Amino acid sequence: MNPILWIIFIIVAEFLLYLIVQGTRSGEGLERRGISVLPYGVLVDLGKVPRFSRVERAGEGVVKALAIAGAVLTAILAFFFYYLLLPSAISLIYSLIIPRAPAAPAFVPVLPGITVSLETFTVIIIVAAVAMAVHELAHALAARASGVRVNEWGVGVFLFFPVAYVKVDEESMSKADLGRKAAVLSAGVMANVALFLISMALMVPAAAAIPYEGTYPVLISTVPNTPADAAGFPTPSVILSINGTPTPTVESVKDYLMPHADENVTYVFVVEPLISRGFGCRYYELSGEKVEVTVKKPAGGWKIGIMIGEGPAIAPGTPDYVLMTACFLIWSQIVNGSLAIINAAPIFITDGGQLLREALKRAGLEKLNVPIQATTAGLLAVTLALSLIA
């Protein structure tokens, strides 16, 4: 089924489930079991957060250190958020005003089957579920250490994204001083940064465990309605030689083709198709098969219509679990790094947004809270929208 149809099916199914629950008495029974059915998702209450006596005995010094470290880290990541967002937002808006102006790379949302494959999205979902669960657990533990009551926590699904949540007692939280609030609010960001660093450290031995045979000039794809497209190249494949001349690098391929730019010439390519490996991340293995492809290029233009790039090939027989481990660690870095940056940003629903509100309130500048956060949220929304349109 088309990925977009899958997305529509899931969203419609969630909404129909909500209507069914609302239209019957089953909703009350589910609520008693800690299951909340929303218009586009389901939340499952896991009850009270497990008690950790050592955490609850954390002294004032530990809480203060967490508050300072968390606040500094959140501020640094918020700055990095603006560093990434502002150039993209300004460039995209400028490109709308002046159509020929080049646009900088922008924020692109993860959409299954659209911006990433369904395989990759499956890996992202698993990694994101772990990242969010650890994020919320960190909030709960920091609250316990700071003397703030935690009512309950849980997990769920909203649209097709996994979610986790912690319900901190609002009265207890409101009575806490700024230092304790900072410790609680920044704990999730610190947890994602910690997972990011752990994944990065583990990636070193994981990458070393993948044996590579070398780097080759890889024919990635052919351009439609060109001589190469008509020749029927297998893609992706390694270009081994052209007219008997070995081509070990991308530059050697270009060096051979360029002198014949304006000539009517026939090229005989010898290529070796690559075998796709992995799930969620693409690795390629040499097939051992040699394929001869003839390309007839007319005079008046050197482009034959091939897209090439340097690419490594893994050794045959590399275990799947090695490739999967490396893939999960790669996405763990990306997901946890992204969650840390987004949650540090001053947007109403994020930890950074709540921390900014509390800090401005303490400084007597609470009136600045809404303008700052609304402007940031608006810029992000505009950038995402323009990224999809561009």
N, C-alpha and C positions, 0 to 999 in steps of 0.2 A: 504494500500500500504506500502511496505517496506520503512523505513525511508530514506535509502540511495537513493532509487528511487525518493522519494520526493525531496531530495536535488538536484539530477541530473535534475529532471523536472524543478525546479525553476530556476536553473542556465541556462539551455538551453532556457527556456522561456524568461529570461531577455536578453540573447544574440540575440535571434530571434527578440525581440522587438527593440533592437538596430539596427539590420540590416534593419528592415522594416522602421524605422524612417530615417535612413541614405539614404535609397533608394527612399524615397518620399519627398515631400515638407512639410510633416507634422512636420518635425523637426523644421523648422523656426517658425511655429505657436506655437509649444510647448515652444520654447525658449522665444517668446514674452510674454508668460504666466508664465514665470519663472520656466519652467520644463526642466531639462536637462536629457536626456537619455544616460547613459553610457553603455559600453559593458556588464557590469554585475551589473547594478543598476540604480536607478532613484533618482535624487535630485530635491526637490521642494523649490524654493526661496520664503521665507516668507516676503521679502521686508525689509524695514528699521526696525531696532530694536526700540521698543517703547522708547520714551523719558521719562527719570526719572529725573526731575529737581533737586531733593535732591541729587541724585548721582552725577550729573554734577557739583554741588556746593561743592563737597567734597574738603576740603583744602589740602594743602601740607602735613600737619601732618598725615591725614588719609591715603593718598597715600603712604607716607613713612612707616607707620605702616603696611600697607598691603604688601608692598614690602619686609620688613624685615621678617614678620611672614610667608609669602608665601615662601620666599627663604629658611628659616630655615626648614620649614615643608617639602619642596621638597627635601632638602638635607637628612633629616632624613629618608624619605620614599625611596629615592634612595639607601641609605645604607641598608635598610631593603630588598630592591629588590635584591641586591647583596648577602645579607645574606641568602636569600632563593634560589637564582639561583646557586651560585658557588658550594655548596656541591652537589647539584643534578647533575650539569654538570660534575664535577670531578668524581663523583661516577659512572655515566653512561659510561663515556669514559673509566674509569678504568675497568669496568665490560666487555667492549668489548675487552680490551687487555688481561684480565684474566677472562675467561668466568665464572668461579665458584665464582668470587667475588660478594658479595651482592650489589645491587644497592639501593641507597637512593630514597625515594619518589620524583618524578619529577613533573614538570609542565605538566598538562594534559589539552589540549584545550577542550572547550565545543563544542561537535558535537552532534546534535540531533539524537537520536536513536542509538548512538554509545557509547558516554561517559555519556550521560544523556538521560532520556526518553523524548518523544515528549511533554508530559504534563509539565514536569519540564522545558523544553526548552521554552515553551510558556510563563511560568511565568518569566523566565530569560529575554526573549525578551521585555516584558512589563516593567520590572524593569529597564533594560538597556536603553530603550528608554527615560524614565523619567530621569535617571541618566545623560545621555549624553546631553539631552536638558538643564538641570540645569547647567551642566558643561560649555556648550557653552554660555549660558546666563550670567554666572558669568564672562566669558572672556569679553563679550560685555559691561557689567556694569563697570567692572574694567577699560576697555579702555575709556569709557565715563568719568569716574572719573579722569583718568590720562590725559585727553585732547587728546586722540588718536581717530581719526575718525573711525567709523564703517560703512562700506558700506552697507552690508546686512547680513542676516542670513537665515538659512533654515534647512530642515530635509530631510531624504530620506532613501533609502534601498540600501545596497551593499551586493551582494550575498543574504543571508537570514538574515543579521544583520541590525538593525536600526542604522542610523547615524544622527548626527547633525553637523552643521558647522557655523562658523562666519567668514566673510571676513572683516578683518581689513585693512584699507588703508595702503598700504606698505610704501608709502612716509612719512605719518604721523608717523608710527611706527618707521621707521628708524631714524627720527629726535628726537625721545624721548630719554631721558637719561636712564642709566641702571636701576635706581630705578623705573621709570615708566614702563619700559619693564618688570622688575621683577614682578611688581604688576599685569600687564596684563597676563603674561605667567603663573604665579602660581595661578591665581584666580580659574581655573578649578579644580586643585588639592584640593584647600581649600574647594571648593563647594562639592566635592565628600566625603571629610573627614567629612564635616558638616552633609551630608546626612547619612553617616555611623554612626556617633554619635547619631543622631536623631533616626535612626532605632533601635540602641542598647537600647536607653532609652525607646522607645515605646514597645520594645520587653518584658520588665519586666511585665507591666500589661497584655500584650497579652498572655504571657506564663501562667500567674497566672489565666487567664480566662479559660484555658483548664483543666477540671477536670480529674485527673488520678485515676484509681482504685487500682493501685499498680504495682509492677515490678515482672515479671514472667520469668521462664526459657522458652524461645521461640525456638521451632524447626523451624529453618529458611529454611532449604532445606535438601535433602538427596543426598548422593553420588551415581552416576549411578553404576549399577551392584553390589550392595551390598545388604545384607539382609534387611536393612531398605527401600531401593528403591523398592525391590520386595514386601514388605509388603503394600505399597500404603498409606503412611502417607499423610494426608491433610497438606499443608504448605501455609502460616505459621500457627503454632498452639502452644498453651501452653501445656507443659507436666505436667499433674496433678498428675499422679502416675505411678509407675512401679510395676507390680505384687502386687498391693494393698498397696504399700508403698508410702505415699505422697512425692512429690518432689517439694518443694516450691522455690528452688534455683537451679542454674546451678551446684553448687558444690554438692548438694544432688543427682542430676542425676548422676554425675561422681562417687560419693561415692558408689552409688548402683551398677553401671556397672563394676567398676574396679575389685572387688573381684572375678568376674566371667570371667576374661580375657581369660583363657585357657579352659574354660568349654564348653561343648555342652549344650546350655541352650535355653529355650523359654521364651521370655519376653512378657508380656501383658501390653502395654501402654494404658493409658487413657488420651486422649488429647482433648483440646477444640479449634476448629478452630477459627482463628481471621478474622474479617471482615475489609477489607481495606477501609479507609476513606481519604478524602482530594483530592486536585488537585495540582500537582507540588511537594507536600511533602506528604510522606506516614505516616498516623497515623493508629493505629489498635484498634479495639473495640472487646471485647469478644462476641462471638456469642451466648453463653448460651447452645450450643449443645455439648454433650459428645460423643466422638467417641473412640471405643476400637480397637486397632491395635495389632496384634500378629506378633512378629518378632522371627524367628528361627535362632539362631546364632550357627554356627558350632564351634567346638573346634579349637584351634590354632590361636588365635588372638582376642583381645578384641574389635576391632573396628567393629561396626555394620553399620556405614555409615550415621551418623546424624550430621548436622551442627547446633549447638545451641549457644544461647547468651542471656544475660539479656535484657529484653525489657519491656517498660511500656505499659499499655492498657488504652485508654481513656474511660470515662464513657459513657454509651449508651445515645443517644439523644443529644450529644454535637453539637451545631449549626454549620453548614458548614461555615458560615461567620467568626466564631471565628477561625476555622482551616485555612481558606484562609488568614485572616489577619496575623496570625502568620507566615504562609508560605511566604507571600510577604515580611514581615519584615526580616525574616531569609535571603532570597535571596537579599534583599536590602543591608544588611550588607556585604554579600559576594561580590556582584557586585560592590558596591561603594568602598569597601576596595580594591578590585582588580584593579579597574580603577584608583584609586588614586596612587597605587604603580606602575602600568605600566606607567602611564603618568608622574610620577616623575623620571622614569628611563632615563638615558642618551642615548636615541635612536633617530635617526635623525628626525622621524616624531612626537615625543612626546613633551609635554611642557617642560619636564626636559631636553630633548636634545637641544631645542632652548635656554633655560635659560643657560645651560652650555656653549653653543657657544657664547652667549653674554658676559658671565662672563670671559671666556678665551680671548675673543677679547679685552675686557677692560683691562685685565692684560697683554696683549701682548703675550699670549701663544696660539694664534689661531691655530698654527700648531698641537697642541695636540688634537684638536677637533675631526677630522676624525678618528685617531687611536683609541681614547677612545670609540667613539660611534660605530664604525665598529666592534670593538672587542666585545662590549656588545651585539650588534644585532646578531653577529655570534654565540656567546655562547647561546643566547636565542633560535635561530633557530635550532642549533644542539641539544639542550636539548629537545625541543618540538618534533623534528624528532625521536630522540632516545627513547623518552617516548612512542611514538606510536608503535615503532618497538618492544620495550622490552615486 
